[in-house]
């Protein structure tokens, strides 16, 4: 589900955070399109939602996988 109309780079008001957490509980995952966050802003937003686990806080380089079609080298 896409959550729109909220700037997650700023501290959240309690009612907004409550709505986000309810939607997360209902849908299991949320998208916040058109957000421009650096690592610090992402960490601050995440911490407002609860404790960050070590696996979630690890910064990983994205892996790009391509699939070859038959006949391609």
C-alpha positions in Angstrom: 0.0 0.0 0.0 1.3 3.5 -0.9 1.1 6.1 1.9 0.9 9.6 0.4 0.7 13.1 1.8 3.2 12.7 4.6 6.8 13.9 4.7 8.7 11.1 6.5 11.9 13.2 6.6 10.3 15.3 9.4 9.4 14.2 12.9 5.9 12.6 12.8 3.0 13.8 14.9 1.6 11.2 17.1 -1.7 10.8 15.2 0.2 10.4 11.9 2.5 7.8 13.4 -0.5 6.0 14.8 -2.1 5.8 11.4 1.1 4.6 9.8 1.5 1.8 12.4 -2.2 0.8 12.0 -1.7 0.6 8.2 1.5 -1.3 8.6 -0.2 -3.8 10.8 -3.1 -4.2 8.4 -1.0 -4.4 5.1 2.3 -5.8 6.4 4.3 -3.4 4.2 4.0 0.3 3.2 5.5 2.4 0.5 6.2 6.1 0.8 6.7 7.2 -2.8 8.4 10.5 -3.7 10.5 10.7 -0.5 14.0 11.9 -0.6 15.8 10.6 2.5 19.5 10.3 3.3 20.6 7.5 5.6 20.2 9.7 8.7 16.6 10.7 7.8 15.7 7.1 7.1 17.1 6.0 10.5 15.2 8.8 12.3 11.9 7.8 10.6 12.5 4.1 11.3 13.3 4.7 15.0 9.9 6.5 15.3 8.2 3.3 14.3 10.1 1.1 16.8 13.5 -0.4 17.5 15.6 -1.1 14.5 17.1 -4.6 14.3 20.7 -5.1 13.2 19.7 -6.7 9.9 17.4 -3.8 9.1 20.0 -1.2 9.9 22.7 -2.8 7.8 23.4 -0.9 4.6 23.9 -3.2 1.7 24.8 -2.5 -1.8 22.0 -3.5 -4.1 22.5 -6.6 -6.3 21.3 -6.4 -9.8 20.5 -9.7 -11.5 19.8 -10.1 -15.1 18.1 -13.0 -16.7 19.3 -14.3 -20.1 16.9 -15.5 -22.7 17.8 -18.7 -24.6 20.3 -18.1 -27.3 22.1 -15.2 -25.6 25.7 -15.6 -24.5 
